[in-house]
Amino acid sequence: MNIFKALTKIPRQVIYVVIAIAIMIPLLKPIGLPIRIMPKSQRLFAAIDSLGPQSNPILISIDFDPQSMPELYPMLVAVLRHCFARDIKVIVMSLWPQGPGLAEIALAQIPKEFNKEYGKDFVFLGYKFGVTAILLGMGDNIKSVFPVDYHGTPLDSIEITAHIQNYDDLSLMITLSAGDPGWRAWLLFAQARYNARVGIGVTAVSAADVYPYVETGQVVGLLAGMKGASEYEILVHEHGYSEGKRTAAQGMDAQSLGHLVIMVFIIIGNIGYFVTRRKK
Amino acid sequence: MNITPDPWIWLSALLTLAIFSFLFRDNILYQFAEHLFVGASAGYLIAITWHNQMVPNLFEPLFIQGNIVYIIPLLFGLCYFARFIPKIGYLVRLPIAFLLGWGSGAIIPALFQRDILKQTQGTLFTIEAFAKWDTGLWAVIMLVGVISVLIYFFFSQERKGIMKPVANLGIIFLMLGFGASFGYTVMSRISLLIGRLQFLLGPWLGIIE
């Protein structure tokens, strides 16, 4: 077998090992490659940054599961840090059954960094099944959909939610979405139907699908995958809002090197393919 | 290196390695981890649906608060099980018809607004779009892209004359779109691997912070 034919038949196990090593090296010894902030991430940051203690609360919907944590959880942490640093009140909910577990982890850690108090500075509504009825119902009356919070306390007796009726009483809705139900439903019901301001954080797989909605202004801003999360972490850090751990930014060196290795394999495979085809 | 004594992190790490072992070949460790995941997910979903959905939205209002109206959704829901009894199997059509009717009425107007009206508006030339040369250029490219792709999917006329080059241009725009999607997909999969490696090297082995 000549060398070009061998290039088209590299065992997949070899490719996996090379990619794993390429990713592990920068995790062990960071290179510090620069991360450029994309305008779409900047726009979401600016939208939240324009709010303050007197603004209506922000609603964050955790529409992902543990499988998507590397991309979306750092977004949740960074957005929460930004909100708490600016004394913006936060309401958290989930359209995914696995969401409450992730919310509990984040809400046990981040509010403490800023001495924030449950009920006064943030509240967690929990998970509800049935996306259409939930999002349409919230446009009419949030308390009819979530009469009580995650811990069973009536929303009327919680400081943040006592005077909230519907989307009009929220500054911004942010969905951190790994699929359906997620950003499509929020755009469909909260934005298109009730004209609510919606910001989106998605896994990189979905990012290209969201682009058209950002261009038309239907979406306030977009965080795309681990790259978007790292950009937001850097924005929060550069503005002096938090010195907390930046998980996504730590992974970006590995991301870049992983892409480089995959590109090299694609080029090698193509060279082998075209040369062997020409010989035939 | 500072390996954790936490048994839960050990369990998580060993299950991660069991799943990764599939990259070499299918094996019993992978199958064990896969079945455990499917079983745990199903159990979790059933429990959370019961406690978050069935109890507060149906059983409490109906049986504890005595709100008789809730018997209607209960009967509608039970109609789904009619499929198992051939004689009354037709009853399943009732909840399906209700859901289809209600769902269509709720979704179609919003879908039209989100995907047709707003997206069409987005392709229109506005004075603001041409305030700067670069945004103006992007607006022109976007319009050309939308029209050429729409012509590519116009199958009622043979591709001759002007239709052929415009449709071919549409293919280029489509390929660019597919390329962007593929690139993002690779990025997403690499991110997942990074997340797991961060976990293995961090909380488990204690090599990185």
Interface residues (C-beta under 8 A of the other chain):
Chain A: R12 Q13 Y16 I19 A20 I23 M24 L27 L28 Q67 S68 M69 P70 E71 P97 Q98 P100 G126 Y127 K128 F129 G130 T132 L136 L187 L188 F189 Q191 A192 R193 T203 A204 V205 S206 A207 A208 D209 P212 Y213 E215 T216 G217 Q218 A224 G225 M226 K227 K245 T247 Q250 G251 A254 Q255 G258 H259 I262
Chain B: L23 F24 Y44 L45 I48 T49 N52 Q53 G103 A106 I107 P109 A110 L111 Q113 R114 K118 Q119 Q121 G122 M142 G177 A180 S181 Y184 T185 V186 M187 S188 I190 S191 L192 L193 I194 G195 R196 L197 Q198 L201 I207 I208 E209
